[in-house]
């Protein structure tokens, strides 16, 4: 027994306290506030499940172990104070596996800084992206391990990566991470004195491009049609991932880039677009009578070889002890596999949405039975050292939910449950992003012409921020996209009975204050959209206006955003609780650069990153902000400092609202399809707002601070309701060119 019963509650024994304290210290060496889910998952991964310890939930454990845990003042349901238990164990998290020559590297255990990866791409001159460079490191490590070229030298692993263009070899180095924060292992590299005159031949020479056979194209067609709809552009990254996950490797055909390979496939159309300021490649799947579309068979496996063909595994084949180099575990699932709370909770929530309730213990038992059945019936799948198996529950597309097991590098069981795939491949149920629903509804022609015509017809208004270098009706395009999205949600997009005419109320008025309608007629047969834009008009005016009166009674209505008048005003008597973790970590890029610089007074690493932000390009900024997220999330002192400064700003905003109720601006939040209020937060000085706090009223009557928005994002959200007359949120005071996120999808949380 790990606890004894005190007078009023359970208390864990001294021995168990020291044991748990030693385990916790390896992953959480600093005292501070952490998410309960992180601590619980770490304990479960190391074999200390709540069930094994004898507790119903984590809060019981907190109460039973005051030497280890405490309760924070705020967000007690989600956070816990981890205290330092003084034990004689000062081991490193990697002690249990460091030196093992069969180690598997993955993102869970190794730290690779963006700077190191970027520098390595430059040293090698490979032309790889940072993410591709990371994968190349993993592949190089695996090749070295499997070919016995991996060397362990007392405190490090050393393995060859590639030769530079000058002929010298670059080695990768894996050491224990000496930082108390971060992951167990750390990656670095060194340029050696080993020289090869044939360096260009040694550096993975690209094979000659070979033609993709018709049978291979047929299999690719079947795979893509089972996962993507026809005639709908998809991000190339999504297509590439699907093909890679099914072992369709571009390099096998001699292509250096996936784009070059896809361009050789006749049923795929590629187009270059700019989304959110970022150049991207979109892939559109076209119908082809030459190939047959069929549902994707998850038992199909890719056979590595020169013929590049798919071969189905026979269901009657005897179960081998090894498949694709993976030893199939024997015994019950829980005998060899940790089942952490996070993936189990994902599955439990999925089942609850389907009307099925299971306790954690029932779920573990049923998963064990499902694994036994999959193993006995040869329905296990193997990919990249992982084991995948179907369970008894079905997704909305009728396919079984699939679970992924990964090798564990920690003490205890050799496997752990890493992923639960509940995503439906049903094309009909794939949602269209809110900001793209208008374009998927109708062909609009040129956006510039469409917007200019609407702006000319409506009451005069600033449809661009004064500081913007481009005057392209940015505010208007966001307004009309999300107005249409709201109308669709309210079933207010009107279509005539004979489906020869459609229109919707734009929510704007002309100089006579008459509603302006957008009108549409059927598109040409075979077009990507059913409708095409015909023009703007007011009711009963000219041809289109008369057609509206003839087809619809009542006339198309504008969107409605609120049900009660009190939704438009902030009640200072209600409690305001804020999701600081989401605001500070997930949305750190929305905080002012100067504000961040001022908070990092004693963190030189973070300050250096912030100093680079103003001159960095878009991609580099994303990398820098990811580094800041890691630093702040792992440093509770920095997190709390930023949190306290935000709290002060929120209190000031509440005082401003109490003096002037118009300070709180109503807005529509498309991501959640809810009404919200926005409060100005002044972070760099007390007079000028820098960001807006999105506040939503909960069912219990409290206010929830959901997220923060940049001022351009806040203006667009608020403009959906009405033309603004605000002292702090105006087009003349917003500097949109300073913030890259001004052009991002406003549905982003």
N, C-alpha and C positions, 0 to 999 in steps of 0.2 A: 504494500500500500504506500502511495506517495504522499499521503496526507493523514493527519489525525484530526478528530473533531474537537474544536475548542468549545468554549461556553456557548457561543452564538453562531459560529460558522466554521467551515473547514479551514485548516491551516496546514500548509505543506511542511514536510519534515526538513530539518536542517540539511541532511544529506542531499535531498532532492533540490533544495534551494541552491546549494552550491553547484549541483550538476546543471540545473537550468541556467544559473548565472554564468557558468563557464561557456555554455552553448550560446547564450545571447550575446556575450561579450565578443565573440568571434565575428559576428555580423554587425553589431551595434556597439562599438567600443566607446562611444561618447554618450554621456548622460544627456537626455533630451526628450522631446515629444516626437513620437512616431505614430504612423498609422497602425491600428490594431491588426489590420489584415496582413501587413508586412511581417509583423512580429509573429503572428499565428502561423503564417505560411512557413517562416524559417524554422519554427519549432517543429511543425509537422514534417517538414523535409528531413529533419534530423531524428524523426521517430517519436517526438513528444507530442502526440495528438491530444486534444482535449479529452477525448474518450479514454485514452490510455491513462491520462493523469487523473481522471475521475471527476471532470467538471462538465457542466452542461453548456456553458458559454465562457467567453474569455473574461467577462467581467467578474465571474466567480473566481477565476484564477487571480485576477488583480487583487481582489479582496483577501485571498488566501496567501498571497506572497507580497506583503508590504515592503520587504527588503529589496524586491526586484522591481515592483511596479508602483505607480501612483496615478491619480486621476487628475487630468488638467482642468483648468477653470472652465474652458469652453470645449464644445464638441466632444463631450465625454463618450458619446456613442461610437465615434470613429477613431479617437486618438487615445494614446496611453503614454504616461511618463515612464521611460525606462531608466531605472536607477542602477548604479554600479554596485554589484555584489562583490565584496572582497573575497576572492578565492586564490588558491595557489596556482591556478591554471592560467597561464598567459600565452597559450598556444596561438598559432596563426590559423585562419580558416582553411588554408591550403595544406596544412600539415598532414591530413589524412590521405592525400593522394599525390602530393608533390614528390617527384622522382619516379612515379609509375610510368613506364614506357608505353603503356596502352591507353594513355590519357586521351580523351576527346575534348577538343576546344569548342566552346560555344559562347554566345553572348552573355550567358548567365554567370560565367566565372572569370572572364578576362576583360580587362580595361584596355581599349585602344583609343588613344586621344585623336581627335580630328587633325591636330597639328602633325602628329607622327604619320598618319595615313597620307595626308596631303604631301608632306615632305618626301615620303617614300615614292609616291607617283612621279614626283619631279626627278628624284635620283635615278629611278629606273627608266624614265622617259617612255613609259608604257602606254600613255594616253588613257589609262583607266580612270574612272571616277573614284571618289573616296570610298563609296560603298562597294564598288567592284574590286578595289584594292583590298578591302577587308576580306572579301570572299577569296581572293587570290592567296592571302596569307593563310586562311584556313585550309585551302587546297594544298598549298606548299607544305604545311605542317603534316597533313595527312599523308602526302606522298613520301615525305621524309620518314615518317613513322613506319609506314608499310614497307618501305624499301631499306629499312635499317640504317638510314642516314641521319636519324634523329640522335643527337648527343646530349647526355645529361652531365653537367659539370658542377657538382656539389651544390650550387645555388641557382642554376639556370639550365633551361633547355636551349639548345642551339640547333638551327636547321637552315638549309639553303633556301633562298627564295628565287633569285634570278641574277643574271649578269647585267651590269650597266652597259651602256653603249661604248664606254671606254675599255671594256673587257674585264673589269674587276667584279668579283662575286659579292653579293649582298646577303648577309645572314640575318635571320630573324632570331630574336632573343626573348624568352619567356622567363620572367622572374616572379617571385612573390611580390604582391603589391604592399610596399612599406607604408603607404598612407593608411591611416586608421579609417578613412572613408573610401568608399568605392568597392570594387570587386576583388576577388581573391588574388588574381594574377594580373601581371602588367606586361604589355608588349613594347619592345623597342627594336631597333635594327642597327647594324653596323656594316660599313663597307670594309671588306677584307683586303688582304694583299694577294689573294689568290687570283691569278690572271689567266685568261683563256684567249688565245688569238682568234678562236672561232666563236667569240662571244655572241655574234648575231645568230649563229646556228643554235647556240645553247639556250637563247632566250625565247623558247617556245615559238619557233617560226610558224607563221600562219600557213595552214595547208592550202592547197589550191582549191578554189571554189568549185564545188561539184553540183550538178543539177539535182534538185529535189525530185525524187521519183514520184510517179503518179500515185503509187500505193501509199507512199508517205503523206502526200498531199491529201489523199482520201481520209486517212486517219486523223490528220490535223483538222480537216473540215468537220469530221464527226465530233471531235473533241471541242472545237470552238462553238459549233451549233448547239451543243448541250449546255453551254455555259454563258453564251452571249446572244442577244437578239440580233436579227438581221437589220441592216440599214440604220443602226444606231451607233454613232462614233463612241469608241472606248479608248481609254488611256492605254498607250502602248505598254506601260508598266504592268497593267493588269493582264494583258494578253501575254506578255513575256513571262510573267510569273506563272501563269497557268501552264504554259508550254514547258517551262523549266521544271515545275513541280512534277510534270509527267515525263521528265528525262528527255525532252526534245532539245538538244543542245546545238546552238548555232555553229559552234566551232567544229562540230562533226562534219558539217557541210562546207567548212572552209570560210565561214563568215566571221569577221571580227566583231561586227555589231548586229544586234537583233534586227534593227531597222532594215539593214541590207538584205537579210534573209526574208523578212516579211514582204519586202518589195518584189520578190521573185514569185510570190504566190498570187495567182490570177484572181482568186475570189476575195482578196483583201485590198482595200483602198487606203492609202496612207495620206494624211494631210498634216501640214505644219500649222499650228495655231499658237496664239499667245493668250494664256489664261492667268489672270492675276499678275500680269507683268512677267510671266515666266514662259519662255518658248517650250512647247510640248508637241509631241507627235500623237495624233489620234488615228486609230485603226477602225475601219468600218467593214463589217462582214457582209458580203453580198451573196445572194442566192446563186447557186451554180447547178444547172441540170446535169453536169458531168459527174457530180459527186452526190452521195446519199447522206442526208443528215440522220443521225440516230442518237438515242439517249446515251450518255456517257456511262460506260461500264467500269465501276471502281475496281474490278478484279483484273483489269487489263494492266499489264506491266511492260515496261520498255526493255528490250533485250539489247544490251550493249554489243555492238559488233559492226561490221562493215555494211551490213544490209539495211540497218536502220529500220527495222520492222517491229510492229507491236505483236506480241504473242499472248493470247489469253492463257491464264493458268487454269488447268483442268481441275474441276471441283473434286474429282475422284482421286486425285493424286494423294499418296500417303504423306503425312506430315513429316517433313525432314527436321532434324535437330538444328539445322542452320538454313537460313534463307537470305540470299544476297549478302552473305558475310555476317549476318546477325544470328546469334544463338537464341532459339526460341525458349523462353523460360518455362520451367516446369512448376507444378504446384499451383495453389490458388493465387489469384491476382494480388491480394494483400500480403502474401508471403514474400513477394519479390519487388513490389511496387508501392511507393508512397503515393497517397491520394491527397494532395494538398487542398485546403479549404477553397482557394480561389476558383479552380476549374470545377470543383463540385458545386459551388454556389452558382456558377454560370449555368450548369445543367439543371439545378433545382429551379432557378428562375425561368428557364426555358419551359420546364415541365409545368410550372405554376401557370404560365401564360396559356398553356394547352389544357388547363383544367385538371392537372395531375399533381398531387402532393406526395412528397416522399421525405422521410427523415434522412439525415446523413447516413445513419447506420443501414437503413433499407436500401439507400442508393449504392452504398459500397457492396452490399450483398448481391444486388442485381447486376452490378457491373462485373463482379467476379464470375457470376453465372454466364454473362454474355461473352466474357473473354474465353471461358472454358469452351463454350459452344463454337466460337469463331476459330479457336485453335483446333478443335476436333474436326470441324468441317472444312478446314483449309481456307478460311476466309480472312486470314491475316494478310495485311499488306506491309511492305517494307520499303522505306525510302530514306536515304542519307543516314543510315544507322538507327532510324526510328522504326517503331512498330505501330501500325494503325489497325484498329479493329472496329467493326460496326456493333452498335448495341440495339436493344429492342425498340427504342423510341424512334419515331419517324419525323422528318422535317416536313414543312408544308408542301414540298415538291414530291413527297412520297418516298424519298431515299432515306436510309437510316442515318441517324446521328453517328458520326465517326469520332473516335477518341485516339489521341496520339500519345504514345509512351516514349520517353527519351531516357538514355542512359544517365544515371546520377553519378556525380563525382564526389558526393559527400558520403560520410559514414552511414552505415545502415543498409537499406535496401538498394539493390543495384539499378533500379528503374524508378521513374516518377511520372505521374500523369501531367503532361505539359499543356495540352490543348484539347478543347471540346468544339467540334465543328457542327454548329447548329444552323449555319447559313444555308438558305434555300437556293438551289440553282434554277428555280422556276422563273422563266423569263417574264411571265405575265406579272409576277408579284415584285419584280425588281423596281423600286421606286425611282422616279425621276427627281433630281434635285430641284428644290423650290425655285431657284433662280433660272432654271432652264425649261420650266413648264410652258412658258409662252412660246418659245422657239420650237418646242416639240408639238405644240398645238397648231401653229400656222407658219407659213413662209412669209416673212416680213419684208423681204427685199433688203435694200441697204439700210442698216441701222441709222446711219447719218441722216438719210432722207426721211425715214420714219419718225425720228425724234424731232427733226427740224420742223416737220409739218405739224406735229402735236404742239411743240413749243409756240409756234406762230399762232395757232388757233386758241391757245389757252391764255388766261390772264398773265400779264408780264410777271416774270419771277426769275430769280437767279438760279439757274440749273447747273452752275459750276461754282466751286469755291474760288473766292477772289484771288487767292494766292496760287491757284493751279496754273501751271505753265501750258496746259492743254485745255481748250474750251470745246469739249465734246459732249456736253449735256450729261456728264457723269451722274449727277443726282437724278435726273429724269429717267435715265435707263434703269437705274436701280428701283426707282419709284414704280415704273410701269411693270417691271418684272414681278415684283412682290405684291403689287395690287392685283395682278392677274392670279397669282398663287392664292391669295386670300379669297378672291371671288370663286375660284375652283373649289376651295374648301367649303364655301357657303352655297355651292350649286347655283351661282348667279351668272355663269356664262351661258347665254341664251342661244339656242339653236332652233330654227324653224322646224315645223312638223315634217316638211318635205326635204329637210336637210340641204336646202339650197341657199341658206343665209344664216349667218351667225354674227353676234355682236356682244360687247360688254361695255359697261359704264366705266370710264377711266377714272372717275372720282374728281376730275378737273372740270372747270367751267370756262366759258368764253367771256368776252367783255360784257355780255348781257346777262351773265350769271346763269346761262343755260348749260345743262349737263352735256359733256362731250362724250360721244360713243365711238368705239373702234369697231369697224365693220369688216366682215370676211365673207368670201365666196368660196365654193368648192375648188380645190386645186386640180391640176391636170392629172389624169389617170397615171398611176405608177410613180407618183411623186412621194417624197419622204413624209410629207405632212398632208393631212386631209384638207386643210384650209389654206387660203392665201389672203394676205391683207388687201382690202379694197379701198379703204379711206376712213377719215374721221368726219363726223358730222354731229349736228344737234337734231333733236327729234322734229320730224315733219318738215325739215329743210331739204330742198332739192331731192334728188332721186334716192340716196341712201337713207336720209331722214324719214322720207315717206314710207320706205320699205320697213323701217323699224316700227312705225305706227301700225302698219298693216299686219305685221307678223307677231307682235308681242303686246299682250295686255295682262298685267301691268307692264310698263316699260322696264328695261333692265335697270336694276338698282345698284347703287354704289356699295362698296364693301362696308361692313359694320364691324367695328373693333371692340366696342365695349357695350355691356348690358346695363350697367348702373352708373349713375353720375359720380358716385363716390370712388369709382375706379380711377378717376382723373385727378384725384387729390391725395396727397401723402398725409397720413394720420400719424402725427408725431407721438401719439400715446401708445402706438403698437411697438412691440419689440422688433428690432432689426438684427438678424443673425446672418453672418456672411461666410461664404465658402472661400476662406483665404487660401487654402491649398490650391484650389483651381485657379484663383486669381493670380497668385504669386508664381506658381510653378508653370502651369499650363499656358498662362498668358503673360509671361514675363516680357515678351516682345512688345506688349502694348504699354508698358510702363515707360515714362520719359527717360532718355539716356542720361541726362544730367542727374535725375533723381537716383538712378541706379548707381552712378559714379559716387554720389555722396554717401550712399549706404555701405559701400565697400571700402571704407577707410582703412580697415585692418586686414584686407584680403587682396594682396598684390596681384594674384592670379586673375581674380575677377575684374579688378581695375584695368589691367592690361587688355583684357577682352573688350571691356566697355570702350576704352580709348580707340579701339580699332573700328567700332561699329559705324561712326559717321562716314568713313571713307570706304567701307566694304560694299561690294556689289550684292545683289539680291541673294545669290546662292551662299556666298560667304557669310552674310548676316544670319542666315538660317543655321549654319554650322555654329556660329558664335553663340547664338541664343540657346542652342541645344547644350553647349558647354556650360552656360550660365545656369540652365535648369538643373544640371547635375550638381554644380557647386552649391547652389542654394538649397536644393532638396536634401543634400547630405550634410549641410551645416545648419543645425537648428538655431544657432546664435544669429546667423545672418537672416534666416527665415523670420525669426521673432522680431528682429529689428525692423525689417520691412513691414511686417504685420502691424507693429505698434504705430509706425508712421501712417499706415493706411487707416488705422482706427482713429487716429487724431484727425485725419482729413474727413473721415465719415462723420465724426462728431461736429466738425465745423459745417459740413454740408447740411446736417440736420438743423443746426442753428439758423442757417440761411433760409431754410424752408419755413421755419417757425416765424420768421420775419416777413417772408414773401412767399406765399403758397405757389406762385408761378415758377419758382426755382425748380421744383420737381416737374419734369416734363414727361407727359404720357408718351408711350411708344409701343409699337408692335414688334414683337420678337419672333421672326419667321421660324427660327430653328425649333422653338417650342410651341409655335402657334398660340402665343399667349400675349395678353396685355401686360405691360410693365411700366414702371416709372424710372426715370433716370435722374440721378443726383450728381452734381458736379464735384469732382475731387481735385483739390489744389495740392500738388505735391512739391513743386519747385519753389512756389511762393504762395502766400495766402490770398492773393488777389485774382490770380489767373488760373482757371480750371485747365487741367492737363488731360484728364480722362473722365469718363462717365461710369458710374456704378449702376448696373441694371438691377432693379429691385422688383421682386414679384411677391404678391400677397399669397400666402399659403391657405389651405383649407381651414387650418386652425385659427387663422386670423393674424398670425405674425407676418413680418416681412422677411423674405429671403434674399440676401445679396447674391445673385446668381453668378455674375461675371462682370468684367469691365470691358468697355469699348473705347476705341480711339474716338476723338471728336468727329472726324468724318463719318465713321460708322454710326455714331450716335445720331448725327444729323439725318442720315438716310433713314434710320429706323423711325425717328420721330416724324419725318416728313410724310410718311405713309398715312398718318392720321389727318394732318392739316398743314397749311402754310404756317411756318413758325414765326412767333413774335416773342423771342426770348432775349434776355439780357446777356446770357453767357454762351448760347449755342446759336451762332449766326454764321452765314457763309463768309462774311467779311473778317471774322476773327479766327477762322480755322485755317491752319497751314497744312494743306493736304500733301504737299510735295515732300514734307519732312518724314512722312510715315509711309512705309511701303504697304502697310496693311490697309491703307485707305482704299486700295483697289481690290481688296480681297472680298470674297463672298460674305455678305453681311449675315448669313446664317451660321457662320463659324462661331463656335462658343469660345 
